[in-house]
C-alpha cells in the first residue's frame, strides 16, 4: 500500500481520500455512503438531489407554478426534500464509518435557505459541507450554528484571504479544511479569475504553497488542504506528501468515482467515459452562471459553439461601418450590420439558420427555427435554479430579474443536468467531467470495461495507482 497517513477530518480520523461532489443526482447517498464505508469522506450533492417515496420510487420534479417565482419555491422544496433523503441514505450506507459531506453551489438558488433547512432536517447525518461556485461568506456562520464543519472551495490564496478576512476568522473552529480546486483541470464549474489565462494552466504546487503560507499566517497550520482537480493516482503527487510547505493534505477524486458500480449515472454515460481521448473535455464559458466550466465535447457543446460562431454585432441605426440594413424577425425590423457581416448573415440564413436572436451584448446569433423555439420555451419555463441566470435573466431579488436581456448563447442548466442524470442520451446533454477523464481508456485497472465497486476503487487508489 502507498504510504498514506490518515487525517482528522470533520472530527474523525479518516483516510485522506475525498469523493468530489457532483450536482443533480450524480453524487448521491449510495455513492457517498459507500465511499465513507470504505474509510474515506463521501460527498453527496445537495443541488436538486433526488428523493424517493416509501416504495423506493423516484419522486419526479414537476413544476406547476405559473410564474418563475412560484416555480422557484417548488424547486426549493424539492431541493430540501432531496438533500435530506440523500443524507439519510448516505448515513445508512456508511454504517458509522468515515465521514459524510454535502456539496452545494453558493450560486445555486436559495443556497442559504436550503442549507439551513437541510442541516436542520438531517441533524447528525452530515458532518461537513463543501461549497464553491462563488464566494460563500455566510457558509461559516450557518455551519457553525448547526455544529457542522465547512470546507470552502477556492482556486487561489487570494480568494481564501477575502473569505477569511470577511467572515471565516469569526468561525475558525468549524473550518474543517480548505479545498484547492485546480481551475484548469477540474470538472464542472471552474474558478478561473479574469487575471488567469484559460489557455495557460499553472502547476498546482506553487499555488498550494501560497495558500498554505496564507493559512499559516492565519494560525491554520493544522487545517488540511484538500487537493482537487486533476487527481487520478497518488503516485503522481508524492511531492505534496510530507511536505512542510504543503502541510496536512487530503486528495479529492471527482472523475474516477463516476465509473463505479454505486455511481448512479447511466450505463451509456459510463461507457462513454471509457472511450474518451485526450482533449475530449472542453473548458468553455457557455454556463448560465457566467463561470468557466469543463464538460465532454459532444453535439450539445458543438451546437453551443456553433451559436457563438454564427454571431455578428449590430446597431439600431447606421453608425460607422455598421451602415448596411438587415431585416430581423417576422416583421423584418431593420438593424445595421457591416457589409461583411451582412454577407455572413445571409450565408447562414441560406444554410437554414433562419432565426436571428438578440443577445445582451448587441449581437445577433443565427439558429434554426427549431432551436429558436427550444431556446424560447426553456427561457419561459425557467424555475429559478440559480441565484442569477444569464440564459433566462432570472435573479433571486425583489424584481426577479438580472435587469439584462436573456442570453440565447447559453442554456437551461437545470434541464440538461436533470435529463442526463436520469437517462437521456449523453450526446444531447451537458456531460461534466474533469480533464483527466480520458485516462479511463488507458488505465489498466479499467481493462475490458471493468467497473469497480467504490471499495475496490479506494483499494486501488491506496496502492498509488
Buried (B, 14 or more C-beta within 10 A) or exposed (E): EBEBEEBBBBEBEBBBBBBBBBBBBBBBBBBBBBBBBBBBBBBBBBBBBBBBEEEEEEEEBEBEBEEBEBBBBBBBEBBBBBBBBBBBBBBEBBEEBBBBBBBBBBBBBBBBEBBBBBBEBBEEBBBBBBBBBBBBBBBBBBBBEBEBBBBBBBBBBEBBBBBBEEBBEEBBEBBBBBBBBBBBBBBBBBBBEEEBEEEEBEEBBEBBBBBBEBBBEBEBEEBBBBBBBBBBBBEEBEEBBEBEBBBBBBBBBBBBBBBBBBBBBBEBBBEBBBEBEEEBBBBBBBBBBBBBBBBBBBEBBEBBEBBBEBBBBBBEEEEEBBBBEBEBEEEEEEBBBBEEBBEBBEEBBEEEBBBBBBBBEEBBBBBBEEBBEBBBEBBEBBBBBBBBBBBBBBBBEEEBBBEEBBBBBBBBBBBBBBBBBBEBBBBBBBBBBBBBBBBBBEBEBBEEEEBBEBBBBBEBBBEBB
